[in-house]
Amino acid sequence: MDAITDQWAVVRPDLETLPMAVFGRIYRLTHTVGGRMERAYARHGVSRGEFDVLATLRRSGEPYTLSPRELSATLMLTTGGMTGRLDKLERAGLLRRSPDPHDRRGLRVTLSERGLALVDEAVGAGLAVQREALEAGLDRQEAEQLAGLLRKLLIVTGA
Protein backbone atom coordinates (compact mmCIF):
# COMPACT_ATOMS: atom_id res chain seq x y z
CA MET A 1 0.00 0.00 0.00
CA ASP A 2 2.86 2.37 0.71
CA ALA A 3 4.22 1.87 -2.82
CA ILE A 4 0.77 2.49 -4.32
CA THR A 5 0.13 5.67 -2.33
CA ASP A 6 3.69 6.85 -3.04
CA GLN A 7 3.08 6.40 -6.78
CA TRP A 8 -0.14 8.40 -6.57
CA ALA A 9 1.70 11.14 -4.68
CA VAL A 10 4.11 11.48 -7.60
CA VAL A 11 1.53 11.55 -10.40
CA ARG A 12 -1.27 13.29 -8.47
CA PRO A 13 0.22 15.22 -5.54
CA ASP A 14 -3.14 16.95 -5.09
CA LEU A 15 -4.80 13.71 -3.88
CA GLU A 16 -5.17 12.85 -0.20
CA THR A 17 -4.44 9.11 -0.26
CA LEU A 18 -4.95 8.30 3.43
CA PRO A 19 -8.41 6.77 2.74
CA MET A 20 -6.83 4.57 0.06
CA ALA A 21 -4.15 3.46 2.51
CA VAL A 22 -6.70 2.61 5.22
CA PHE A 23 -9.24 0.79 3.06
CA GLY A 24 -6.59 -0.88 0.92
CA ARG A 25 -5.07 -2.38 4.03
CA ILE A 26 -8.47 -3.47 5.33
CA TYR A 27 -9.20 -5.14 1.99
CA ARG A 28 -5.84 -6.92 1.90
CA LEU A 29 -6.22 -8.13 5.49
CA THR A 30 -9.72 -9.38 4.74
CA HIS A 31 -8.52 -11.20 1.64
CA THR A 32 -5.43 -12.74 3.28
CA VAL A 33 -6.95 -13.76 6.62
CA GLY A 34 -10.24 -14.72 4.94
CA GLY A 35 -8.38 -17.20 2.74
CA ARG A 36 -6.69 -18.71 5.78
CA MET A 37 -10.03 -19.03 7.53
CA GLU A 38 -11.58 -20.64 4.46
CA ARG A 39 -8.83 -23.28 4.58
CA ALA A 40 -9.41 -23.82 8.32
CA TYR A 41 -13.13 -24.39 7.71
CA ALA A 42 -12.40 -26.65 4.73
CA ARG A 43 -10.48 -28.97 7.07
CA HIS A 44 -13.84 -29.43 8.82
CA GLY A 45 -15.62 -30.11 5.53
CA VAL A 46 -17.47 -26.79 5.13
CA SER A 47 -17.02 -23.58 3.19
CA ARG A 48 -17.03 -20.14 4.79
CA GLY A 49 -20.64 -19.60 3.72
CA GLU A 50 -21.74 -22.95 5.11
CA PHE A 51 -19.88 -22.25 8.35
CA ASP A 52 -21.75 -18.94 8.59
CA VAL A 53 -25.10 -20.77 8.46
CA LEU A 54 -24.05 -23.25 11.14
CA ALA A 55 -22.54 -20.49 13.30
CA THR A 56 -25.72 -18.41 13.06
CA LEU A 57 -27.79 -21.35 14.26
CA ARG A 58 -25.28 -22.01 17.07
CA ARG A 59 -25.28 -18.38 18.22
CA SER A 60 -29.08 -18.39 18.35
CA GLY A 61 -28.90 -20.60 21.46
CA GLU A 62 -30.81 -23.75 22.24
CA PRO A 63 -32.67 -25.29 20.50
CA TYR A 64 -30.43 -23.86 17.67
CA THR A 65 -33.44 -23.28 15.43
CA LEU A 66 -34.29 -20.42 13.07
CA SER A 67 -36.46 -19.96 10.02
CA PRO A 68 -34.82 -19.80 6.59
CA ARG A 69 -35.98 -16.16 6.42
CA GLU A 70 -34.24 -15.34 9.72
CA LEU A 71 -31.07 -17.00 8.47
CA SER A 72 -31.24 -15.12 5.16
CA ALA A 73 -31.72 -11.78 6.90
CA THR A 74 -28.86 -12.36 9.34
CA LEU A 75 -26.46 -13.47 6.61
CA MET A 76 -27.71 -10.96 4.02
CA LEU A 77 -28.42 -13.71 1.49
CA THR A 78 -31.21 -14.17 -0.99
CA THR A 79 -33.63 -16.97 -0.24
CA GLY A 80 -32.30 -18.79 -3.30
CA GLY A 81 -28.73 -18.59 -2.03
CA MET A 82 -29.84 -19.76 1.38
CA THR A 83 -31.74 -22.72 -0.07
CA GLY A 84 -28.59 -24.00 -1.78
CA ARG A 85 -26.58 -23.82 1.42
CA LEU A 86 -29.33 -25.46 3.46
CA ASP A 87 -29.66 -28.27 0.91
CA LYS A 88 -25.95 -29.07 1.09
CA LEU A 89 -25.79 -28.86 4.89
CA GLU A 90 -28.90 -31.02 5.27
CA ARG A 91 -27.45 -33.68 2.92
CA ALA A 92 -24.29 -33.68 5.07
CA GLY A 93 -26.39 -34.29 8.19
CA LEU A 94 -25.36 -31.00 9.79
CA LEU A 95 -28.87 -29.60 10.08
CA ARG A 96 -32.46 -30.58 9.47
CA ARG A 97 -35.50 -28.75 8.18
CA SER A 98 -38.93 -29.36 9.65
CA PRO A 99 -42.38 -27.80 9.39
CA ASP A 100 -42.96 -24.74 11.54
CA PRO A 101 -45.55 -25.76 14.16
CA HIS A 102 -46.90 -22.18 14.21
CA ASP A 103 -47.06 -21.58 10.45
CA ARG A 104 -48.24 -24.28 8.05
CA ARG A 105 -46.33 -22.66 5.20
CA GLY A 106 -43.12 -22.12 7.16
CA LEU A 107 -40.03 -24.17 7.91
CA ARG A 108 -37.64 -24.31 10.82
CA VAL A 109 -33.95 -25.10 10.43
CA THR A 110 -32.26 -26.84 13.34
CA LEU A 111 -28.62 -27.65 13.94
CA SER A 112 -28.06 -31.40 14.29
CA GLU A 113 -25.81 -32.89 16.97
CA ARG A 114 -23.22 -33.50 14.29
CA GLY A 115 -23.57 -29.91 13.09
CA LEU A 116 -23.21 -28.62 16.65
CA ALA A 117 -19.99 -30.57 17.16
CA LEU A 118 -18.61 -29.45 13.81
CA VAL A 119 -19.36 -25.75 14.29
CA ASP A 120 -17.88 -25.79 17.79
CA GLU A 121 -14.63 -27.20 16.37
CA ALA A 122 -14.62 -24.95 13.30
CA VAL A 123 -15.24 -21.74 15.24
CA GLY A 124 -12.18 -22.52 17.34
CA ALA A 125 -10.11 -23.10 14.21
CA GLY A 126 -11.28 -19.82 12.66
CA LEU A 127 -10.58 -17.88 15.83
CA ALA A 128 -7.09 -19.39 16.01
CA VAL A 129 -6.36 -18.03 12.53
CA GLN A 130 -7.63 -14.59 13.50
CA ARG A 131 -5.77 -14.61 16.82
CA GLU A 132 -2.54 -15.62 15.12
CA ALA A 133 -2.87 -12.75 12.62
CA LEU A 134 -3.58 -10.20 15.36
CA GLU A 135 -0.86 -11.40 17.71
CA ALA A 136 1.71 -11.36 14.92
CA GLY A 137 1.62 -7.57 14.87
CA LEU A 138 -0.45 -6.13 17.71
CA ASP A 139 -0.55 -6.40 21.47
CA ARG A 140 -3.86 -6.79 23.30
CA GLN A 141 -4.35 -3.05 23.84
CA GLU A 142 -3.65 -2.26 20.18
CA ALA A 143 -6.07 -4.98 19.03
CA GLU A 144 -8.79 -3.57 21.32
CA GLN A 145 -8.11 -0.05 20.04
CA LEU A 146 -8.32 -1.24 16.43
CA ALA A 147 -11.59 -3.06 17.14
CA GLY A 148 -13.03 0.11 18.67
CA LEU A 149 -11.93 2.29 15.76
CA LEU A 150 -13.35 -0.14 13.20
CA ARG A 151 -16.62 -0.33 15.17
CA LYS A 152 -16.84 3.47 15.08
CA LEU A 153 -16.17 3.55 11.33
CA LEU A 154 -18.79 0.86 10.68
CA ILE A 155 -21.38 2.81 12.68
CA VAL A 156 -20.81 6.10 10.90
CA THR A 157 -20.83 4.49 7.45
CA GLY A 158 -24.00 2.49 8.16
CA ALA A 159 -22.25 -0.77 7.31
C-alpha positions in Angstrom: 0.0 0.0 0.0 2.9 2.4 0.7 4.2 1.9 -2.8 0.8 2.5 -4.3 0.1 5.7 -2.3 3.7 6.9 -3.0 3.1 6.4 -6.8 -0.1 8.4 -6.6 1.7 11.1 -4.7 4.1 11.5 -7.6 1.5 11.6 -10.4 -1.3 13.3 -8.5 0.2 15.2 -5.5 -3.1 16.9 -5.1 -4.8 13.7 -3.9 -5.2 12.9 -0.2 -4.4 9.1 -0.3 -4.9 8.3 3.4 -8.4 6.8 2.7 -6.8 4.6 0.1 -4.1 3.5 2.5 -6.7 2.6 5.2 -9.2 0.8 3.1 -6.6 -0.9 0.9 -5.1 -2.4 4.0 -8.5 -3.5 5.3 -9.2 -5.1 2.0 -5.8 -6.9 1.9 -6.2 -8.1 5.5 -9.7 -9.4 4.7 -8.5 -11.2 1.6 -5.4 -12.7 3.3 -7.0 -13.8 6.6 -10.2 -14.7 4.9 -8.4 -17.2 2.7 -6.7 -18.7 5.8 -10.0 -19.0 7.5 -11.6 -20.6 4.5 -8.8 -23.3 4.6 -9.4 -23.8 8.3 -13.1 -24.4 7.7 -12.4 -26.6 4.7 -10.5 -29.0 7.1 -13.8 -29.4 8.8 -15.6 -30.1 5.5 -17.5 -26.8 5.1 -17.0 -23.6 3.2 -17.0 -20.1 4.8 -20.6 -19.6 3.7 -21.7 -23.0 5.1 -19.9 -22.2 8.3 -21.8 -18.9 8.6 -25.1 -20.8 8.5 -24.0 -23.3 11.1 -22.5 -20.5 13.3 -25.7 -18.4 13.1 -27.8 -21.4 14.3 -25.3 -22.0 17.1 -25.3 -18.4 18.2 -29.1 -18.4 18.3 -28.9 -20.6 21.5 -30.8 -23.8 22.2 -32.7 -25.3 20.5 -30.4 -23.9 17.7 -33.4 -23.3 15.4 -34.3 -20.4 13.1 -36.5 -20.0 10.0 -34.8 -19.8 6.6 -36.0 -16.2 6.4 -34.2 -15.3 9.7 -31.1 -17.0 8.5 -31.2 -15.1 5.2 -31.7 -11.8 6.9 -28.9 -12.4 9.3 -26.5 -13.5 6.6 -27.7 -11.0 4.0 -28.4 -13.7 1.5 -31.2 -14.2 -1.0 -33.6 -17.0 -0.2 -32.3 -18.8 -3.3 -28.7 -18.6 -2.0 -29.8 -19.8 1.4 -31.7 -22.7 -0.1 -28.6 -24.0 -1.8 -26.6 -23.8 1.4 -29.3 -25.5 3.5 -29.7 -28.3 0.9 -26.0 -29.1 1.1 -25.8 -28.9 4.9 -28.9 -31.0 5.3 -27.4 -33.7 2.9 -24.3 -33.7 5.1 -26.4 -34.3 8.2 -25.4 -31.0 9.8 -28.9 -29.6 10.1 -32.5 -30.6 9.5 -35.5 -28.8 8.2 -38.9 -29.4 9.7 -42.4 -27.8 9.4 -43.0 -24.7 11.5 -45.5 -25.8 14.2 -46.9 -22.2 14.2 -47.1 -21.6 10.4 -48.2 -24.3 8.1 -46.3 -22.7 5.2 -43.1 -22.1 7.2 -40.0 -24.2 7.9 -37.6 -24.3 10.8 -33.9 -25.1 10.4 -32.3 -26.8 13.3 -28.6 -27.6 13.9 -28.1 -31.4 14.3 -25.8 -32.9 17.0 -23.2 -33.5 14.3 -23.6 -29.9 13.1 -23.2 -28.6 16.7 -20.0 -30.6 17.2 -18.6 -29.4 13.8 -19.4 -25.7 14.3 -17.9 -25.8 17.8 -14.6 -27.2 16.4 -14.6 -25.0 13.3 -15.2 -21.7 15.2 -12.2 -22.5 17.3 -10.1 -23.1 14.2 -11.3 -19.8 12.7 -10.6 -17.9 15.8 -7.1 -19.4 16.0 -6.4 -18.0 12.5 -7.6 -14.6 13.5 -5.8 -14.6 16.8 -2.5 -15.6 15.1 -2.9 -12.8 12.6 -3.6 -10.2 15.4 -0.9 -11.4 17.7 1.7 -11.4 14.9 1.6 -7.6 14.9 -0.4 -6.1 17.7 -0.5 -6.4 21.5 -3.9 -6.8 23.3 -4.4 -3.0 23.8 -3.7 -2.3 20.2 -6.1 -5.0 19.0 -8.8 -3.6 21.3 -8.1 0.0 20.0 -8.3 -1.2 16.4 -11.6 -3.1 17.1 -13.0 0.1 18.7 -11.9 2.3 15.8 -13.4 -0.1 13.2 -16.6 -0.3 15.2 -16.8 3.5 15.1 -16.2 3.5 11.3 -18.8 0.9 10.7 -21.4 2.8 12.7 -20.8 6.1 10.9 -20.8 4.5 7.5 -24.0 2.5 8.2 -22.3 -0.8 7.3 
